[in-house]
Amino acid sequence: MSTASRLGTEPSKLTRWIILGVVGIIFAIPMLALLEFTFRSGLSGEHTLDHWTGLVGEDAGRTYRNLFTGIMNSLLLAVVTVGIVLVVLMPTMVLVQLQFPKLKRVLEFICIIPITVPAIVLVVGLAPVYSVVVKLFGGSIWTLAFAYGITVLPYAYRAIQSSLDAVDLITLSEAGRSLGANWLVVLWAVLLPNLRRGILAASFISVAVVLGEFTIASLLSRVNLQTALLQVYQSDPWVAGIITLLALAFVFILLLLIGRLGSSRRDRSNA
């Protein structure tokens, strides 16, 4: 029996469903209103599919070129940002957990700092840094992933750390080393499979954050999904609404997958 059940503080099933229903209604009303808006034909009040079919029409590639560019740029940034999380943050956390446990609080403090700093302040600090980045790597959109890698640190850290706390890394690594495996093989073949859910959750959250980021890209004069949506909205608010709905649906699916991963892990722990 859980502590919450013993204390009588856990809400009943009916209460949970009521809370979920109220929250769902609060979120559903503006989404349904936006969906209905995308079918409107101007101010006449009539409804049409022209706004949706226009996205796949013959002239869509030319008319919405900047929007499609923003979508591709955001997808590229999401991939590179996830790569930074997996190549830099995750091995660092494993190393600290195994070899330098006293630095765990220091690493946590460093990773949590970005969530306490307003985006506009973060951009002001990154602006002079990016003048150097442009000289070294050019002005390609993918370099924005360095800044995004910082903004996703708090979310990715907590997702990976939850898996690290649930696994006895020391025992697993010592078992792998005793069988003659080097550290790279231990990390790849022994530790990563046990951290798979935390890594997937960190990756999904990073993708969601990147797709919704606007401030950094706007102030650094880069074109991503959100900045392109703002430009499209000024001339075609219906298409901007359609892309917003699709992006929200994509992020919602990612969050559902994260929740599914978490519930699967809890079910196995209780079994």
N, C-alpha and C positions, 0 to 999 in steps of 0.2 A: 504494500500500500504506500502510495506516495505521501510526502510530507503535506502537500496541499490538501489531500483527501482526509488525512488524520485531523488536520486543523479545521476542516470544514470550509475552506476558503475557495475551493475549486468550484466554478459555476457549473450548474447542471447542463445536461445536453440541450434542453429547451432554451435555456438562457444563452448558450453559445450560438444556437441557431438564430435566435432573435438578434443578437449583436451582429452576427455575420450578415443577416438580412438587412438590417438598418445601414450598416456600412456599405453593403453592396448597392442599395438604393441610392445612397448619397453619391457614389461614384458612377452609377449607371445613368442617372438623370442627365448630367452634362454630356456624357458620351452619346447617349441616344439623341439628344438635341443636336449635337454636332453631326451625327450620322444623318439625321433628317435634313439638316442644312445642306449637306452635300448633294441631296437630290432636288433641291429647289431650283427653279428657273427664274433667277433674278428676283424682283419684288412682286411678281405677279401672283405668287402663292402656288403656282403649278409645280408639279414634280416631273423630273426627267432623268434619264440615265446618261445624258450627254457628257456630264462632267467626268463620270467614271470611264466611259468609252473613249473620251478624248485622250486619256493617258496612254492608250495603246493605238491611237490613230496614226495615220501616215505622217502627219506633221508634228507628232509628239516629241520626237527626238530633237527637232529643231526648236520647237516652242519652249520646251522644258529642259533644254540642254543644261542650264545651270543647276536645276534641281537634280537631274540625274547625276551630274558631276558631284554634287554635294552628297548624294546617297553613296556613290562609290567611294568617295573620300572618307566618309564616316565608317564604311565597312572596312576599308584599308586601315584606318586608325584603330578600329576595334581589334583587328588581327594583330597589329604591331603592339598595341597596348597589352593584350593578353600574352603575347610573346615576352614582353618585358616582365610581366608578373611571374611567368613560369620560369624564366631563365635567370632573373635577378632576385626577386623577392622570395620565391619558394625555396631555392637552395640555401639562401641566407638564413631563413627561418629554421630549416632542418639543421644547418651547421650550428646555429646558436643553441638549439634544443639539445644537440648531442655533445658538443665540445665546450660551449661557453654559456651554461645555464644562468650564470650571474648577469649576463648581458640581456636576458630576456625582457626585463622591464625597460631597459634602455631602448631596445628595438621597438617595443610596443609604443613607447612614448614618441619615438621618431615617426612611426607609421600613423599615429593618431593625430599628429600636429596638423596635417592638411585639412582635416574636417573642421578645425577650429579657426582657420584663416579664411576670411571672405574671399570670394573668387576675384573680385576687383583688386584686392590687395595682393593676391597671389600673382596676378598678371603684371602688376607694377614691378614686382620683384623679378618676374621671368623675362620682362622686356629686354633688359641689358644682357641677360644670359643668351637670349635668342639671337641677339646681334652677333654673338660668337658662334652659335650653332649654325646660322646661315652661312657664315664664312667657311666653316668646316664641312658641312654636309649639303649646303645649298638651301634654297627656299622651298623644297618639295613639301607637300602636305604631310607626309609620313613623319616628319620631324616633330610635328605637334604631339606625337605619341609620347615624347619625353615629358611634356607637361601633363598629359593625361595619365601617365604612369604615376605621377605624384598625386593627382586627385583621387585615383582609385585605391591608393594605399590603405586607407582605413578600412574600406569594405573588403578588399582582398585579404588583408591581414586577419581580420576576424574570422573569415570563412576558412582559411587554411589553418589558423590556430586551433579552431574547434576540432579539426581532424587530428592535429598533432597531440592535443590533450587526450584524445580518445584512444591513442595507439601508444604502445610501449616501444618507442623507437630505439631505445638503448638495447633492449633484449633482441629486437629484430636485427639491428646492425651488427651486434656482436655475434649472433648466429650466422649471419652471412659472411662475416670476416673469418670466423672459425672454419668455414667450409672452403676458404681460399679465394673468395671473391674480393676484388678491389673495391674502393669506395664508389667508383662510378657505377659498377655493376650492382652494388648494394642499393644505391640510390634508385637506379632504374628498375631493377627486377624485384627488389624486396620492399623498399619504402614507398615508392610511388603507387603501386597497386593498393596499398592500405590507406593512402591519402587521396584516392581518386575522387571521392565525393566532395571533399573540401576544395580540391583543385578545380573541379567542374563548377562548383558554386562560385568560387572566386572568378572564374572565367566568365560565367554568365552575368554576374554583377558588374564586372568590368565592361562588358559589351553594353549593358543597359546604361551605365553612366556615360560612356562615350557617345552613344546615340542621342542622349539628351543634353549634352554639353553645348552651351552657346557663348558664354561670356568670354572664355579664353580665345576661342576661334575668332570671335567678332573683334576683340581688341587687338589681336595679333594679325588681323586682316587675312584670315584663312577662310576658305569655303568648305563648310561641312553641311550636314543635313539641316541643322537648326538655322544657320545663317541663310542657307538657300531657301528654306521655308519662309523666312521673314521677307525675302525679296519677292518670292512668288505671291505671297499674301497681298502685297500691295497692288498686284495686277489681276490675280485670280484667286480669291479667298476660298473658292470651292475646292480647287485642287490642293491648296495648302491644308484644308480640312481633311481631305481624303488621305493624304500622305501622313498627316498627324495620327489619324485613326489606325492606319496600317502599322505605323511605328509603335504606337501604344499597344496594339494587339501583339506585336512581336515581343516587346518587353514583358507583357503580361504572361506570355507563354514561357519565357525564360524564368520568370519568378515562380510560376507554377512548377516548373521542372526543379528549381531549387527547393521548393517546399516538399516536392515528392522525394527528392534525395534525402532531405532531413528526416521525413517521416519513415522512410525505409530504414535508415540507420537506427532510429529510435525503436522501431519494431524488432529489429534484430537484437538490440541491447536488452529489450524486455523479455525476449524469448528464452 
